[in-house]
Amino acid sequence: MNQNKNSTNDNQLNEHDLINGCIRNDVHCQQLLYEKYSPKMMGVSLRYCNSKMEAEDVLQDAFIKIFDKIKTFKGEGSFEGWIRKVVVFTALKSNDKRVNKFEPGDIDNVQEPSLDSKAVSNMETAYLMNILQELPVGYKTVFNLYAVEGYSHKEIGKMLGVTDVTSRTQYSRAKQYLLKILAKHGIKRI
């Protein structure tokens, strides 16, 4: 009987209620928030990590930060976007601890590759994720921040402590590297 009452209340909780409940450290609201956003945020975490176990650790650390800092969410922009930023920054910090990932470079010496967009769009998401995992950490990080998350090279440079030129170079090299990986998988460039 009590379970039905919770289900009804769970369905009536909107995002604002969940946020306020988490601010009050309501464990039930924290669980509901985690259940609502963790599947999508696991996908974000996986893009920056080298293994599922590492991505799970990053996700756990990120949700600890989310629950700790939720009172700082001002309601400007989407709440999911705020959560995504926390997950991305947590993954970046995790990467920083593991590896020196950026190669200095000159953007003038990098050729801009092109991809067969039809071939790529027909690939399954899991297959694409596996291909992206083959990228070196620095390339993968900048590729995800720029191509997937939509940050500018200037913003990426500030986040990673590099110049925007280094970000552009890493992105271009990531695309070149992806072309080689895709060619191994039988996908040719146009």
C-alpha positions as CSV (number, residue, x, y, z in Angstrom):
1,M,0.0,0.0,0.0
2,N,2.8,2.4,0.9
3,Q,4.6,1.6,-2.3
4,N,1.6,2.8,-4.4
5,K,1.6,6.1,-2.4
6,N,5.3,6.6,-3.3
7,S,4.7,5.8,-7.0
8,T,1.9,8.3,-7.2
9,N,4.0,10.9,-5.4
10,D,7.0,10.1,-7.6
11,N,4.8,10.7,-10.7
12,Q,3.7,14.1,-9.3
13,L,7.2,15.3,-8.6
14,N,8.4,17.7,-11.2
15,E,12.0,18.8,-11.8
16,H,11.6,21.7,-9.4
17,D,10.4,19.4,-6.6
18,L,13.3,17.0,-7.2
19,I,15.8,19.9,-7.0
20,N,14.3,21.2,-3.8
21,G,14.2,17.8,-2.3
22,C,17.8,17.2,-3.1
23,I,18.7,20.6,-1.6
24,R,17.0,19.3,1.6
25,N,19.1,16.1,1.3
26,D,16.0,14.0,0.8
27,V,17.4,10.6,-0.1
28,H,14.3,9.6,-2.0
29,C,14.5,12.7,-4.2
30,Q,18.2,12.1,-4.8
31,Q,17.4,8.5,-5.9
32,L,14.7,9.7,-8.3
33,L,17.0,12.4,-9.7
34,Y,19.8,9.8,-10.2
35,E,17.4,7.3,-11.8
36,K,16.1,10.1,-14.2
37,Y,19.5,11.4,-15.4
38,S,22.1,8.7,-14.8
39,P,21.5,6.7,-18.0
40,K,22.0,9.7,-20.3
41,M,24.9,11.0,-18.2
42,M,26.5,7.5,-18.3
43,G,26.7,8.0,-22.1
44,V,28.4,11.4,-21.6
45,S,30.9,9.9,-19.1
46,L,31.7,7.0,-21.5
47,R,32.7,9.4,-24.2
48,Y,35.5,10.8,-22.0
49,C,36.6,7.5,-20.3
50,N,38.6,4.5,-21.5
51,S,36.4,1.9,-19.9
52,K,32.9,1.3,-18.5
53,M,34.3,0.9,-15.0
54,E,36.1,4.2,-15.2
55,A,33.0,5.9,-16.6
56,E,30.9,4.5,-13.7
57,D,33.5,5.9,-11.2
58,V,33.3,9.3,-13.0
59,L,29.5,9.2,-12.9
60,Q,29.4,8.4,-9.2
61,D,31.9,11.2,-8.5
62,A,29.8,13.6,-10.6
63,F,26.5,12.8,-8.8
64,I,28.2,13.3,-5.5
65,K,29.2,16.8,-6.7
66,I,25.7,17.4,-8.1
67,F,24.1,16.6,-4.8
68,D,26.7,18.7,-3.0
69,K,26.4,21.7,-5.3
70,I,22.7,21.5,-6.3
71,K,21.9,24.6,-4.3
72,T,24.2,26.6,-6.7
73,F,21.9,25.8,-9.7
74,K,20.3,29.2,-10.4
75,G,17.6,27.9,-12.7
76,E,19.3,29.7,-15.7
77,G,19.4,27.3,-18.6
78,S,18.3,23.7,-18.4
79,F,19.0,21.6,-15.3
80,E,20.0,18.7,-17.5
81,G,22.6,21.0,-19.1
82,W,23.9,21.9,-15.7
83,I,24.2,18.2,-14.8
84,R,26.0,17.5,-18.1
85,K,28.5,20.2,-17.3
86,V,29.3,18.7,-13.9
87,V,29.7,15.2,-15.5
88,V,32.0,16.6,-18.3
89,F,34.2,18.6,-15.8
90,T,34.4,15.5,-13.5
91,A,35.5,13.4,-16.5
92,L,38.1,16.0,-17.5
93,K,39.5,16.1,-14.0
94,S,39.7,12.3,-14.0
95,N,41.6,12.4,-17.3
96,D,44.0,15.1,-15.9
97,K,45.0,12.8,-13.1
98,R,45.8,10.0,-15.6
99,V,47.6,11.4,-18.5
100,N,49.4,14.3,-20.1
101,K,47.2,14.3,-23.1
102,F,47.9,17.2,-25.4
103,E,50.5,17.4,-28.1
104,P,51.6,20.9,-29.0
105,G,51.0,21.7,-32.6
106,D,50.6,24.1,-35.4
107,I,47.1,24.2,-37.0
108,D,48.7,25.2,-40.4
109,N,50.3,21.7,-40.7
110,V,47.1,19.8,-40.2
111,Q,45.0,18.9,-43.2
112,E,41.2,19.0,-42.7
113,P,39.8,15.5,-43.3
114,S,36.3,14.8,-44.5
115,L,34.0,11.9,-43.6
116,D,31.3,10.1,-45.5
117,S,28.4,11.4,-43.5
118,K,25.9,8.8,-44.9
119,A,28.2,5.9,-43.8
120,V,28.7,7.4,-40.3
121,S,25.0,8.2,-39.8
122,N,24.1,4.5,-40.6
123,M,26.4,3.2,-37.9
124,E,24.9,2.0,-34.6
125,T,25.7,4.3,-31.6
126,A,27.5,1.5,-29.8
127,Y,29.7,0.9,-32.8
128,L,30.5,4.6,-33.0
129,M,31.3,4.7,-29.3
130,N,33.7,1.8,-29.7
131,I,35.5,3.7,-32.6
132,L,35.7,6.9,-30.5
133,Q,37.3,4.9,-27.7
134,E,40.2,4.1,-30.0
135,L,41.1,7.8,-30.1
136,P,44.0,9.0,-27.9
137,V,42.7,10.7,-24.7
138,G,43.6,14.3,-25.9
139,Y,42.0,13.8,-29.3
140,K,38.9,12.2,-27.8
141,T,38.5,14.9,-25.1
142,V,38.7,17.8,-27.6
143,F,36.5,16.0,-30.2
144,N,33.8,15.3,-27.6
145,L,33.9,18.9,-26.2
146,Y,33.8,20.5,-29.6
147,A,31.8,18.1,-31.9
148,V,29.4,16.6,-29.3
149,E,29.1,19.1,-26.5
150,G,29.3,22.2,-28.7
151,Y,32.0,24.2,-26.8
152,S,34.1,26.7,-28.8
153,H,37.8,26.2,-29.1
154,K,38.3,29.2,-26.9
155,E,36.1,27.7,-24.2
156,I,37.9,24.3,-24.5
157,G,41.2,26.0,-24.2
158,K,40.1,27.7,-20.9
159,M,38.7,24.4,-19.6
160,L,41.8,22.4,-20.4
161,G,44.5,25.0,-19.8
162,V,45.6,25.1,-23.4
163,T,45.4,27.7,-26.2
164,D,42.5,27.7,-28.6
165,V,45.1,26.9,-31.4
166,T,46.0,23.7,-29.5
167,S,42.3,22.8,-29.2
168,R,41.8,23.3,-33.0
169,T,44.9,21.3,-33.7
170,Q,43.8,18.4,-31.4
171,Y,40.3,18.5,-33.1
172,S,41.8,18.3,-36.6
173,R,44.2,15.6,-35.6
174,A,41.3,13.7,-34.0
175,K,39.3,13.8,-37.3
176,Q,42.4,12.6,-39.2
177,Y,42.8,9.8,-36.7
178,L,39.1,8.9,-36.9
179,L,39.5,8.6,-40.7
180,K,42.2,6.0,-40.3
181,I,40.1,4.1,-37.8
182,L,37.0,4.3,-40.0
183,A,39.1,3.1,-43.0
184,K,40.1,0.0,-41.0
185,H,36.4,-0.6,-40.5
186,G,35.7,-0.3,-44.3
187,I,34.4,3.3,-44.3
188,K,36.0,5.5,-46.9
189,R,36.2,9.2,-47.1
190,I,34.4,11.3,-49.7
